[in-house]
Amino acid sequence: MSPTAWDTRNILIAILNAAQRSGKPYVDLQPRDLDEGLSADREPCSCDVMRRDIMTKMMRPGDRILKDSEDDQDAPMVIRYAFDTSHSIS
């Protein structure tokens, strides 16, 4: 069974939360990075369009698309999600 949009969104949130908690100022993600968060009994999401859509909808001010080429398999979309580190405790 392929993951739903809800599953994919939750995986993205988990990846972003983990990166932020580790103190990184940003994380760069491609749609295929979301496949790694799927449980073993599921197949990787074959719907790249759904992943791209969810990833762009989850963008906030400060985030940016580093690469975007829908036609070229060698240059997949890459989004940089930036974290506000100005409020972190040193």
PyMOL commands that set and color helices and strands:
alter all, ss='L'
color gray80, all
select helices_A, chain A and resi 5-21+31-37+48-57
alter helices_A, ss='H'
color red, helices_A
select strands_A, chain A and resi 26-29+64-67+78-82
alter strands_A, ss='S'
color yellow, strands_A
deselect
rebuild
show_as cartoon
